[in-house]
């Protein structure tokens, strides 16, 4: 049986990566203003 903790972590990482990619795409396209980027800075991986 698969470890549910590992599955949950993988799902959270995938969701985080997708959210960060969507925010990056909005920023590059000029659709995200500075305020939105500051509000969502926790989504930006460092």
Backbone as a ProteinNet text record, in pm:
[ID]
protein_1_A
[PRIMARY]
XXXXXXXXXXXXXXXXXXXXXXXXXXXXXXXXXXXXXXXXXXXXXX
[TERTIARY]
85	0	89.8	49.4	126.8	116.2	222.7	226.9	142.9	35.4	-54	13.8	107.6	179.9	260.6	328.7	407.3	316.4	202.4	107.5	54.9	24.2	-25	81.9	206.2	314.8	334.3	328.1	341.9	229.7	107.8	-6.2	9.2	55.3	74.5	184.7	291.5	400.1	352.2	274.9	223.1	129.7	43.6	-48	31.1	132.7	215.1	288.8	341.3	412.9	318	198.4	99.9	57.5	34.2	-3.5	108.2	232.7	346.4	363.6	345.4	357.9	248.7	128.1	18.3	44.2	95.1	126.3	240.1	340.9	452.5	403.8	314.7	261.7	183.9	105.8	32	127.8	233.9	330.3	401.2	442.1	512	419.8	293.2	197.5	150.7	191.9	150.7	10.3	-44.2	-180.8	-186.7	-71.6	-67.2	1.5	-65.1	-4.6	83.3	153	246.6	174.3	57	-18.6	-51.8	-95.9	-128.9	-4.7	106.9	230.3	273.9	260.8	296.7	204.1	75.5	-19.5	6.4	60.9	82.8	230	311.7	455.6	489	401.1	426.5	418.3	356.7	345.2	471.2	558.7	676.2	790.1	835.3	945.1	1075.7	1154.4	1284.6	1396.6
-117.7	0	124.3	221.7	345.7	426.2	492	577	701.5	721.2	834.1	968.1	970.9	1095.8	1136.4	1042.8	1071.6	1113.8	1048	1084.8	1226.7	1261.7	1395.6	1500.5	1473.8	1567.1	1584.6	1475.9	1484.7	1568.2	1548.6	1625.3	1773.2	1804.3	1944.3	2009.7	1935.9	1990.8	2016.8	1924.3	1941.2	2061.7	2078.2	2192.9	2322.4	2322.6	2441.4	2478.7	2378.4	2403.7	2459.5	2405	2453.6	2596.8	2625.6	2761.2	2860.9	2823.3	2911.6	2935.6	2831.8	2846.2	2937.5	2925.1	3010.5	3156.1	3178.2	3314.5	3372.2	3291.3	3337.2	3373.5	3294.4	3323	3454.2	3477.9	3604.7	3722.2	3704.8	3813.2	3846.1	3745	3765.5	3830.6	3792.3	3848.1	3987.8	4032.9	4165.4	4169.2	4053.3	4045.2	4052.4	4040.3	4046.3	4176.1	4255.2	4379.9	4353.4	4454.8	4440.7	4398.4	4451.9	4417.4	4268.5	4215	4072	3986.9	4027.4	3952.1	3955.4	4070.3	4080.1	3995.6	3994.4	3914.4	3765.1	3724.4	3582	3543.7	3624	3596.1	3463.4	3411.9	3281.2	3168.5	3193.4	3092.5	3085.4	3185.1	3192	3113.6	3008.2	2928.8	3007.1	2981.9	3049.5	2949.1
0	0	0	-75.8	-87.2	41.7	73.7	191.2	164.7	240.7	215.9	241.7	334.6	361.6	237.9	177.7	57.8	-57.3	-70.4	-175.9	-155	-30.8	-1.3	-32.1	6.8	-22.6	-172.3	-245.8	-391.7	-452.3	-402.9	-453.7	-420.7	-299.4	-260.4	-342.9	-369.3	-452	-594.1	-649.2	-784.9	-791.7	-692.3	-688.7	-675.2	-589.2	-571.6	-698.9	-767.2	-892.3	-998.5	-1004.9	-1102.4	-1070	-941.6	-901.2	-932.3	-903.1	-929.2	-1079.2	-1158.5	-1303.4	-1359	-1307.6	-1353.7	-1316.1	-1194.4	-1152.4	-1235.7	-1264.5	-1347.8	-1488	-1543.3	-1676.6	-1676.8	-1571.5	-1561.5	-1549.6	-1472.2	-1453.7	-1584.6	-1658.2	-1784.9	-1887.2	-1885.8	-1981.3	-1941.7	-1822.4	-1777.2	-1721.4	-1688.6	-1637.3	-1485.3	-1419	-1272.8	-1232.4	-1149.8	-1105.9	-983.3	-941.1	-828.9	-701.7	-678.6	-557.8	-555.3	-667.2	-673.9	-649.8	-707.9	-687.9	-542.3	-477.8	-336.6	-249.4	-281.8	-205	-218.8	-331.6	-358.2	-353.8	-286.6	-285.3	-220	-133.2	-71.9	-174.5	-289.3	-394.2	-481.2	-468.8	-554.1	-490.2	-556.5	-498.2	-498.5	-397.3	-388.7	-390.4
[MASK]
++++++++++++++++++++++++++++++++++++++++++++++

